Amino acid sequence: HQLANNCGLLRRWNDTPQWLNEGLAMFFETPDVRGSRAVTSVGLVNTARLAQFRSYLSRRPADSLRTLLQDDRRLQNTDTATDAYAESWALVYYLLLQRPREFIAYMERIASKPPLAYADAEERIRDFRDTVHDDLEKLDADFVRFISRLK
């Protein structure tokens, strides 16, 4: 979190969606912090998050992507947080590898928002649709297919 804010990737005091903030942090999680692969493991498949997301897939509702994007409730609810964190990692991983230009445009839009101004659910969805993909159902199918093929 600190690194993303200090280097300007994200901005403090603006309404960064929690899925984005946490998904990026998990992308940089390094399971081998004591070994020689600590730096080179950044961005590799996070096997713990992948396993959790795969477990979630069997009960994942059709509107899962929309609810993740529209507000932070799933990440803040102890009953849904574990699955929402896994989905956040999976979405960031997918976007960075499959739609990097669109993901950068999305992050730039989020970073350009004024401090202490908070978006409602529809604005959050619109920000994502305008920069990443306007058809959430199609994107969701591509996203799930991509993540399901990871090893």
Phi, psi and omega per residue, in radians:
H1 nan -0.820 -3.122
Q2 -1.072 -0.776 3.139
L3 -1.059 -0.797 -3.132
A4 -1.087 -0.663 3.127
N5 -1.344 -0.727 -3.100
N6 -1.169 -0.571 -3.123
C7 -1.586 -0.025 3.080
G8 1.550 0.069 3.093
L9 -1.087 -0.740 3.019
L10 -2.149 2.843 -3.133
R11 -2.074 2.379 3.053
R12 -1.171 2.630 3.018
W13 1.275 0.076 3.017
N14 -1.940 2.992 -2.991
D15 -1.442 1.228 3.057
T16 -1.340 2.132 3.106
P17 -0.987 2.422 -3.071
Q18 -1.109 -0.571 3.115
W19 -1.064 -0.661 -3.138
L20 -1.218 -0.841 -3.138
N21 -1.035 -0.867 -3.100
E22 -1.293 -0.663 3.121
G23 -1.067 -0.735 3.074
L24 -1.130 -0.747 3.127
A25 -1.047 -0.739 -3.137
M26 -1.238 -0.510 3.062
F27 -1.060 -0.595 -3.120
F28 -1.618 0.014 3.062
E29 -1.061 2.362 3.136
T30 -2.097 1.885 -3.106
P31 -1.181 -0.312 -3.085
D32 -1.887 0.994 -3.033
V33 -1.223 -0.330 -3.130
R34 -1.773 -0.276 -3.078
G35 -1.612 -3.047 -3.096
S36 -1.331 -0.196 -3.093
R37 -1.670 0.159 -3.041
A38 -0.929 -0.861 -3.115
V39 -1.350 -0.710 -3.089
T40 -1.297 -0.216 3.119
S41 -1.497 -0.137 3.088
V42 -1.071 2.239 3.106
G43 1.537 -0.077 3.036
L44 -1.287 2.922 3.102
V45 -1.015 2.240 3.077
N46 -1.489 1.718 -2.974
T47 -1.096 -0.597 3.117
A48 -1.175 -0.768 3.130
R49 -1.201 -0.664 3.106
L50 -1.097 -0.789 3.119
A51 -1.053 -0.734 3.122
Q52 -1.142 -0.736 3.130
F53 -1.119 -0.720 3.117
R54 -1.096 -0.677 3.080
S55 -1.097 -0.677 -3.137
Y56 -1.214 -0.515 -3.049
L57 -0.961 -0.642 -3.093
S58 -1.173 -0.363 3.140
R59 -2.130 0.165 -3.081
R60 -1.209 2.120 3.135
P61 -1.264 2.759 -3.104
A62 -1.053 -0.477 -3.105
D63 -1.689 0.320 -3.063
S64 -1.028 -0.801 3.136
L65 -1.079 -0.817 -3.137
R66 -1.027 -0.788 -3.104
T67 -1.198 -0.535 3.077
L68 -1.174 -0.729 -3.087
L69 -1.292 -0.622 -2.923
Q70 -1.327 -0.489 3.112
D71 -2.836 -3.129 -3.035
D72 -1.739 0.097 -3.001
R73 -1.018 -0.749 -3.104
R74 -1.108 -0.598 3.134
L75 -1.334 -0.367 -3.088
Q76 -1.722 -0.126 -3.132
N77 -1.681 2.157 -3.082
T78 -1.088 -0.415 3.130
D79 -1.339 -0.404 -3.054
T80 -2.107 -0.114 -3.001
A81 -1.085 -0.750 -3.081
T82 -1.029 -0.818 3.116
D83 -1.187 -0.686 -3.126
A84 -1.164 -0.654 3.079
Y85 -1.139 -0.767 3.106
A86 -1.070 -0.732 3.125
E87 -1.181 -0.607 3.091
S88 -1.101 -0.814 3.077
W89 -1.042 -0.820 -3.090
A90 -1.074 -0.707 -3.138
L91 -1.168 -0.782 3.095
V92 -1.087 -0.772 3.127
Y93 -1.025 -0.840 3.121
Y94 -1.035 -0.863 -3.085
L95 -1.121 -0.733 3.138
L96 -1.131 -0.637 -3.095
L97 -1.553 -0.566 -3.026
Q98 -1.867 -0.439 -3.092
R99 -2.436 0.943 -3.031
P100 -1.086 -0.715 -3.135
R101 -1.126 -0.742 3.123
E102 -1.156 -0.686 3.132
F103 -1.130 -0.719 3.086
I104 -1.086 -0.753 3.105
A105 -1.058 -0.693 3.103
Y106 -1.115 -0.839 -3.139
M107 -1.101 -0.645 3.093
E108 -1.127 -0.691 3.100
R109 -1.099 -0.801 -3.139
I110 -1.094 -0.775 -3.117
A111 -1.168 -0.424 -3.096
S112 -1.446 -0.136 -3.125
K113 -1.224 2.583 -3.128
P114 -1.187 2.619 3.114
P115 -1.068 2.569 3.046
L116 1.059 0.376 3.016
A117 -1.893 2.187 -3.022
Y118 -1.943 2.339 -3.099
A119 -1.510 2.543 3.012
D120 -1.470 3.100 -3.060
A121 -1.015 -0.754 -3.106
E122 -1.173 -0.648 3.095
E123 -1.159 -0.699 3.111
R124 -1.085 -0.752 3.106
I125 -1.131 -0.772 -3.133
R126 -1.075 -0.747 3.097
D127 -0.982 -0.764 -3.118
F128 -1.217 -0.820 -3.126
R129 -1.098 -0.703 -3.101
D130 -1.173 -0.488 -3.033
T131 -1.916 -0.575 -3.037
V132 -1.767 -1.012 -3.109
H133 -2.917 2.291 -3.081
D134 -1.395 -0.267 3.141
D135 -1.899 1.661 -3.076
L136 -1.098 -0.609 -3.122
E137 -1.151 -0.758 3.120
K138 -1.154 -0.805 3.116
L139 -1.039 -0.747 -3.130
D140 -1.070 -0.747 3.119
A141 -1.097 -0.759 3.106
D142 -1.116 -0.750 3.140
F143 -1.041 -0.899 -3.114
V144 -1.117 -0.713 3.118
R145 -1.075 -0.801 -3.140
F146 -1.068 -0.873 -3.098
I147 -1.150 -0.634 -3.140
S148 -1.120 -0.420 -3.125
R149 -1.531 -0.158 -3.126
L150 -1.179 2.618 3.099
K151 -2.014 nan nan
